[in-house]
Amino acid sequence: MRNNLMTIIKKELARFFGDKRMVFTTILMPGLLIYIMYSFMGSGLTSRFEADEDYTYRIYAENMPSTVSAMIKGSDINVEYLDRDGVSEEDMKQAVTDKDAEMLMVFPENFESDVLAYDSMTATTPAPQVALYYNSADTESTACYQIMASVLDGYEASMANKFDVNSGDEEYDLASKEDSTGQIFSMMLPMLLMIFLFSGCMAIAPESIAGEKERGTIATLLVTPMKRGQLAMGKIISLGIIGLLSGISSFVGTMLSLPKLMGTESNAMDASVYSVTDYILLLLVILTTVLVLVGALAVISAFAKTVKEAGSMIMPLMVVVMVISVTSMLGSGAPKEFYWYLIPFYNSVQGMTGIFDFSYSGINIVACLVSNLIYTGILSMVLAKMFGSEKIMYS
């Protein structure tokens, strides 16, 4: 009995480790995929929330005392103090909201004398207040706020905490609802959508192609008086519809749950900030992306003899798509150059990113849609050629 047990164990281990592709996809691929994705996500989050070291921060300052100005100068950051002549405080706040300035710093008129005269033990009035207005949806503004808050915290500690920074009920974060929503959605949703779309297409494409070969029913289809191109396109369109429905279902669920997932108040993230045009463009990008995904998965599945083998062969493409999807977290928005939107999968991710953060160009979205349709046509022709090959279909 023991010999029989050992025989079975050796046989199964030999079968598994004798298949290099299975060893790679089962043992090496998961760790490699996690390492690559987490590395990209780490660098992406860093670049999203940190400004360049040599960036020059544009600041409006009211009644800034010379001591604070000297401390800022000594902190080795580049600061440009914007001209306030003829500019109202509301206009300065609007400039921060519009990302034309990184910060508005407001000090009391007699700040230094008020601080020296203030005694927290006997005072009956609040300590002098310093207001730092910033835009949390702007990477540079957020970095500027962190730097200035740190400088003032040090100064406050040296003055025995005789003044306060951003205290009270006033709203100091001037980011608009569109900016806040666009920042979070453009960072998270393109990546999640690509994962959902790929998962949905992967669940149906191998079964439709490799599954037909495995069951022997593909032969019946191939002997019908139907052009191979029509068969290939019919497969891709039908699978694309199913994949699209799966992707839309996942998208709706994600949009509804993302505010709670991010721990953000409901009034800070609102999908209603997007127009009907934005949603139509997003749907078109998703639809053409699904067609490319289905076409690529169908071609790969046509090489496989079984659904299980097709799943193993698809794994490298999954790694590529997952890595590309993480690029939505890199940088500060979609690229402006036209040629980026001709790269399959990358164009879809950046197209979604541009739509979500309101930075898309109509020409770039059209380039994305047209190139996706061209790639779908090419994959359909390749699949049709494969359907006409007995060596591939009946091997």
C-alpha positions as CSV (number, residue, x, y, z in Angstrom):
1,M,0.0,0.0,0.0
2,R,2.8,2.3,0.9
3,N,4.6,1.6,-2.5
4,N,1.3,2.4,-4.3
5,L,1.0,5.7,-2.5
6,M,4.6,6.7,-3.3
7,T,4.1,5.6,-6.9
8,I,1.1,7.9,-7.3
9,I,2.9,10.8,-5.5
10,K,6.0,10.4,-7.8
11,K,3.8,10.2,-10.9
12,E,1.9,13.4,-10.1
13,L,5.0,15.3,-9.1
14,A,6.8,14.1,-12.2
15,R,3.9,15.1,-14.4
16,F,3.7,18.6,-12.9
17,F,7.4,19.4,-12.8
18,G,7.9,17.9,-16.2
19,D,5.6,20.6,-17.7
20,K,7.7,23.8,-17.6
21,R,4.8,26.0,-18.5
22,M,2.7,24.7,-15.6
23,V,5.6,25.2,-13.2
24,F,6.0,28.8,-14.4
25,T,2.3,29.7,-14.3
26,T,1.5,27.9,-11.0
27,I,4.6,28.6,-8.8
28,L,6.6,31.4,-10.3
29,M,3.9,33.5,-11.9
30,P,1.9,34.5,-8.8
31,G,5.0,35.8,-6.9
32,L,6.3,37.5,-10.0
33,L,3.0,39.2,-10.7
34,I,2.5,40.4,-7.1
35,Y,6.1,41.7,-7.0
36,I,5.7,43.6,-10.3
37,M,2.3,45.1,-9.5
38,Y,3.1,46.1,-5.9
39,S,6.4,47.7,-7.1
40,F,4.6,49.7,-9.7
41,M,1.9,50.7,-7.3
42,G,4.4,51.8,-4.7
43,S,6.3,54.0,-7.1
44,G,3.0,55.2,-8.6
45,L,1.6,56.3,-5.2
46,T,4.9,58.1,-4.4
47,S,4.9,60.0,-7.7
48,R,1.2,60.9,-7.2
49,F,1.6,62.5,-3.9
50,E,5.2,64.0,-4.0
51,A,6.3,67.0,-5.9
52,D,9.6,67.3,-7.7
53,E,12.4,68.4,-5.5
54,D,13.2,71.5,-7.7
55,Y,9.6,72.5,-8.1
56,T,8.9,76.2,-7.4
57,Y,5.8,76.7,-5.2
58,R,3.6,79.6,-6.1
59,I,2.3,81.2,-2.9
60,Y,0.1,84.1,-1.9
61,A,1.0,85.4,1.5
62,E,-0.9,88.0,3.6
63,N,0.9,89.7,6.5
64,M,3.7,87.2,6.6
65,P,6.2,88.1,9.4
66,S,9.9,88.3,8.5
67,T,10.7,85.5,11.0
68,V,8.5,83.0,9.1
69,S,9.8,84.2,5.8
70,A,13.3,83.6,6.9
71,M,12.4,80.1,8.2
72,I,10.9,79.2,4.8
73,K,13.9,80.6,3.0
74,G,16.2,78.5,5.2
75,S,14.2,75.3,4.5
76,D,15.8,75.1,1.0
77,I,12.5,75.0,-0.9
78,N,11.8,77.1,-4.0
79,V,9.1,79.6,-3.4
80,E,7.6,82.3,-5.6
81,Y,5.5,84.9,-3.8
82,L,2.7,86.0,-6.1
83,D,1.8,89.7,-6.4
84,R,-1.3,90.5,-4.4
85,D,-1.9,94.0,-5.7
86,G,-5.5,94.4,-6.7
87,V,-6.2,90.7,-6.0
88,S,-8.9,90.0,-3.4
89,E,-8.7,87.1,-0.9
90,E,-11.5,85.3,-2.7
91,D,-9.6,85.6,-6.0
92,M,-6.5,84.1,-4.3
93,K,-8.6,81.2,-3.0
94,Q,-10.0,80.7,-6.5
95,A,-6.4,80.6,-7.9
96,V,-5.6,77.8,-5.5
97,T,-8.8,75.9,-6.5
98,D,-7.9,76.4,-10.2
99,K,-4.3,75.2,-9.5
100,D,-2.8,78.5,-10.6
101,A,-1.3,78.8,-7.1
102,E,-0.2,76.2,-4.6
103,M,-1.2,78.0,-1.4
104,L,-2.7,81.1,0.3
105,M,-1.1,81.9,3.7
106,V,-3.0,84.4,5.9
107,F,-1.4,85.7,9.1
108,P,-3.1,88.2,11.5
109,E,-2.1,91.8,10.8
110,N,0.0,92.1,14.0
111,F,1.0,88.5,14.2
112,E,4.3,88.8,16.0
113,S,3.2,91.3,18.6
114,D,0.0,89.3,19.2
115,V,2.0,86.1,19.7
116,L,4.4,87.7,22.2
117,A,1.5,89.2,24.2
118,Y,-0.6,86.0,24.3
119,D,-0.6,84.0,27.5
120,S,-2.4,80.7,27.2
121,M,-2.8,80.5,31.0
122,T,-4.7,83.8,31.4
123,A,-6.0,84.5,27.9
124,T,-9.8,84.6,27.5
125,T,-9.6,84.8,23.7
126,P,-8.4,82.2,21.1
127,A,-4.7,82.2,20.2
128,P,-3.7,84.0,17.0
129,Q,-4.8,82.0,14.0
130,V,-2.8,81.2,10.9
131,A,-4.7,80.0,7.8
132,L,-3.1,77.8,5.1
133,Y,-5.4,77.3,2.2
134,Y,-4.5,74.6,-0.2
135,N,-5.9,72.1,-2.8
136,S,-5.7,68.4,-1.9
137,A,-6.4,67.4,-5.5
138,D,-3.1,69.1,-6.6
139,T,0.1,67.1,-5.8
140,E,2.2,70.3,-5.6
141,S,-0.3,72.1,-3.4
142,T,-0.5,69.1,-1.0
143,A,3.3,69.0,-0.8
144,C,3.5,72.7,-0.2
145,Y,0.9,72.5,2.6
146,Q,2.9,69.7,4.3
147,I,6.1,71.7,4.1
148,M,4.6,74.9,5.4
149,A,2.7,73.2,8.1
150,S,6.0,71.6,9.2
151,V,7.8,74.9,9.2
152,L,5.0,76.6,11.3
153,D,4.8,73.6,13.7
154,G,8.5,74.1,14.4
155,Y,8.0,77.9,14.9
156,E,5.0,77.3,17.1
157,A,6.9,74.9,19.3
158,S,9.7,77.4,19.8
159,M,7.0,80.0,20.8
160,A,5.5,77.8,23.5
161,N,2.4,77.1,21.3
162,K,1.2,80.7,21.3
163,F,-0.7,80.4,18.0
164,D,-2.7,77.9,16.0
165,V,-2.7,76.7,12.4
166,N,-5.9,75.9,10.5
167,S,-8.0,75.6,13.7
168,G,-11.7,76.1,13.8
169,D,-14.5,75.0,11.5
170,E,-13.5,76.9,8.3
171,E,-12.7,74.8,5.2
172,Y,-9.0,75.2,4.3
173,D,-8.9,72.5,1.6
174,L,-10.1,74.4,-1.5
175,A,-10.3,71.3,-3.8
176,S,-13.5,71.2,-5.8
177,K,-15.7,68.2,-5.9
178,E,-14.7,67.6,-9.5
179,D,-11.0,67.7,-8.5
180,S,-11.4,65.3,-5.6
181,T,-13.5,62.9,-7.5
182,G,-11.3,63.0,-10.6
183,Q,-8.1,62.4,-8.6
184,I,-9.4,59.3,-6.8
185,F,-11.4,57.9,-9.7
186,S,-8.6,58.4,-12.3
187,M,-6.1,56.6,-10.0
188,M,-8.2,53.6,-9.1
189,L,-10.9,52.9,-11.7
190,P,-8.8,52.4,-14.9
191,M,-6.8,49.7,-13.1
192,L,-9.9,48.0,-11.6
193,L,-11.8,48.2,-14.9
194,M,-9.0,46.5,-16.8
195,I,-8.8,43.8,-14.2
196,F,-12.6,43.3,-14.3
197,L,-12.7,43.3,-18.1
198,F,-9.8,40.8,-18.5
199,S,-11.4,38.5,-15.8
200,G,-14.7,38.6,-17.6
201,C,-13.2,37.9,-21.0
202,M,-10.9,35.2,-19.7
203,A,-13.9,33.4,-18.2
204,I,-15.6,33.0,-21.6
205,A,-13.1,33.1,-24.4
206,P,-11.1,29.9,-23.7
207,E,-14.4,28.0,-23.3
208,S,-15.7,29.2,-26.6
209,I,-12.6,28.4,-28.6
210,A,-10.4,25.8,-26.8
211,G,-13.6,24.3,-25.3
212,E,-15.1,23.7,-28.8
213,K,-11.8,22.0,-29.8
214,E,-11.8,19.9,-26.7
215,R,-15.4,18.7,-27.2
216,G,-14.9,18.3,-31.0
217,T,-17.8,20.6,-31.8
218,I,-15.4,23.1,-33.6
219,A,-15.3,20.6,-36.6
220,T,-19.0,21.0,-37.1
221,L,-18.7,24.8,-37.3
222,L,-15.8,24.6,-39.7
223,V,-17.6,22.4,-42.2
224,T,-20.6,24.7,-42.5
225,P,-20.7,26.9,-45.6
226,M,-19.6,29.9,-43.7
227,K,-16.6,32.1,-44.3
228,R,-13.9,31.8,-41.8
229,G,-13.8,35.6,-41.3
230,Q,-17.5,35.6,-40.5
231,L,-17.0,32.8,-38.0
232,A,-14.1,34.6,-36.3
233,M,-15.9,38.0,-36.2
234,G,-19.1,36.3,-34.9
235,K,-17.1,34.7,-32.1
236,I,-15.4,38.0,-31.1
237,I,-18.5,40.1,-31.2
238,S,-20.6,37.6,-29.2
239,L,-17.9,37.1,-26.7
240,G,-17.4,40.9,-26.6
241,I,-21.0,41.5,-25.7
242,I,-20.8,39.0,-22.8
243,G,-17.5,40.5,-21.6
244,L,-18.9,44.0,-21.9
245,L,-21.9,43.1,-19.7
246,S,-19.6,41.6,-17.1
247,G,-17.4,44.6,-17.2
248,I,-20.3,47.1,-16.8
249,S,-21.7,45.1,-13.9
250,S,-18.3,45.2,-12.1
251,F,-18.0,48.9,-13.0
252,V,-21.3,49.9,-11.5
253,G,-20.6,48.0,-8.4
254,T,-17.2,49.6,-8.0
255,M,-18.5,53.2,-8.6
256,L,-21.1,52.7,-5.9
257,S,-18.8,51.1,-3.4
258,L,-15.6,53.2,-4.0
259,P,-16.4,56.1,-1.6
260,K,-16.9,53.6,1.2
261,L,-13.8,51.6,0.1
262,M,-11.6,54.7,0.2
263,G,-13.1,55.9,3.5
264,T,-14.2,59.2,1.9
265,E,-17.2,61.2,2.8
266,S,-20.0,60.9,0.3
267,N,-19.9,64.6,-0.5
268,A,-16.2,64.4,-1.5
269,M,-16.7,61.9,-4.3
270,D,-19.7,62.1,-6.6
271,A,-20.0,60.3,-9.9
272,S,-22.6,63.0,-11.0
273,V,-19.7,65.4,-11.7
274,Y,-19.2,63.5,-15.0
275,S,-21.4,64.5,-18.0
276,V,-23.3,62.3,-20.4
277,T,-20.5,62.8,-22.9
278,D,-18.0,61.5,-20.4
279,Y,-19.9,58.4,-19.8
280,I,-20.5,57.8,-23.5
281,L,-16.8,58.1,-24.2
282,L,-16.0,55.8,-21.3
283,L,-18.4,53.2,-22.6
284,L,-16.9,53.4,-26.1
285,V,-13.4,52.9,-24.7
286,I,-14.6,50.0,-22.6
287,L,-16.4,48.4,-25.6
288,T,-13.4,48.6,-27.9
289,T,-11.1,47.4,-25.2
290,V,-13.3,44.3,-24.6
291,L,-13.1,43.6,-28.4
292,V,-9.3,43.7,-28.3
293,L,-9.2,41.5,-25.2
294,V,-11.5,39.0,-26.6
295,G,-9.7,38.9,-29.9
296,A,-6.3,38.4,-28.2
297,L,-7.7,35.7,-25.9
298,A,-9.4,33.9,-28.8
299,V,-6.2,33.8,-30.8
300,I,-4.3,32.4,-27.9
301,S,-7.0,29.9,-27.1
302,A,-7.1,28.7,-30.7
303,F,-3.5,27.3,-30.2
304,A,-4.6,25.3,-27.1
305,K,-6.0,21.8,-27.2
306,T,-8.0,22.1,-23.9
307,V,-9.5,24.9,-21.8
308,K,-7.0,24.2,-19.1
309,E,-4.1,24.6,-21.5
310,A,-5.6,27.8,-22.8
311,G,-5.7,29.2,-19.3
312,S,-2.0,28.5,-18.8
313,M,-1.2,30.1,-22.2
314,I,-3.2,33.2,-21.3
315,M,-1.2,33.9,-18.1
316,P,1.6,35.9,-19.7
317,L,-0.9,38.2,-21.4
318,M,-2.6,38.6,-18.0
319,V,0.7,39.8,-16.5
320,V,1.1,42.3,-19.3
321,V,-2.4,43.7,-18.9
322,M,-2.1,43.9,-15.1
323,V,1.2,45.8,-15.3
324,I,-0.2,48.2,-17.9
325,S,-3.3,48.8,-15.8
326,V,-1.1,50.0,-12.9
327,T,0.2,52.9,-15.0
328,S,-3.0,54.8,-14.1
329,M,-1.4,55.3,-10.7
330,L,1.8,56.7,-12.2
331,G,2.5,60.3,-13.0
332,S,-0.1,63.1,-12.8
333,G,-2.7,62.3,-15.5
334,A,-2.9,60.9,-18.9
335,P,-0.2,61.8,-21.5
336,K,-1.0,64.4,-24.1
337,E,1.0,63.0,-27.0
338,F,-1.0,61.3,-29.7
339,Y,1.2,58.3,-30.2
340,W,0.7,56.9,-26.7
341,Y,-2.9,56.2,-27.7
342,L,-1.9,53.8,-30.5
343,I,-0.4,51.2,-28.0
344,P,-2.9,48.4,-27.3
345,F,-4.2,48.2,-23.7
346,Y,-2.0,51.2,-22.6
347,N,-4.2,53.5,-24.8
348,S,-7.3,52.2,-23.0
349,V,-5.9,52.7,-19.6
350,Q,-4.8,56.3,-20.4
351,G,-8.0,57.1,-22.2
352,M,-10.0,56.1,-19.1
353,T,-7.6,58.1,-16.9
354,G,-8.1,61.2,-19.0
355,I,-11.8,60.8,-18.9
356,F,-11.9,60.4,-15.1
357,D,-9.7,63.4,-14.4
358,F,-11.2,65.6,-17.0
359,S,-7.9,66.0,-18.9
360,Y,-8.7,64.0,-22.1
361,S,-8.3,65.3,-25.6
362,G,-10.9,64.4,-28.2
363,I,-8.3,63.5,-30.8
364,N,-6.5,61.1,-28.4
365,I,-9.8,59.4,-27.5
366,V,-10.6,59.0,-31.2
367,A,-7.1,57.6,-31.7
368,C,-7.7,55.1,-28.9
369,L,-11.0,54.0,-30.3
370,V,-9.9,53.7,-33.9
371,S,-6.7,51.8,-33.1
372,N,-8.6,49.4,-30.9
373,L,-11.0,48.7,-33.8
374,I,-8.0,48.2,-36.1
375,Y,-6.4,45.7,-33.7
376,T,-9.7,43.9,-33.4
377,G,-9.9,43.6,-37.2
378,I,-6.3,42.3,-37.3
379,L,-7.0,39.7,-34.6
380,S,-10.2,38.6,-36.4
381,M,-8.2,38.0,-39.6
382,V,-5.6,36.0,-37.7
383,L,-8.3,34.0,-36.0
384,A,-9.9,33.3,-39.4
385,K,-6.6,32.1,-40.8
386,M,-6.2,29.8,-37.8
387,F,-9.7,28.4,-38.3
388,G,-8.6,27.5,-41.8
389,S,-5.6,25.6,-40.6
390,E,-6.2,21.9,-40.1
391,K,-2.8,21.7,-38.2
392,I,-4.0,24.1,-35.6
393,M,-7.7,23.2,-35.4
394,Y,-7.3,19.4,-35.4
395,S,-3.9,18.8,-33.8
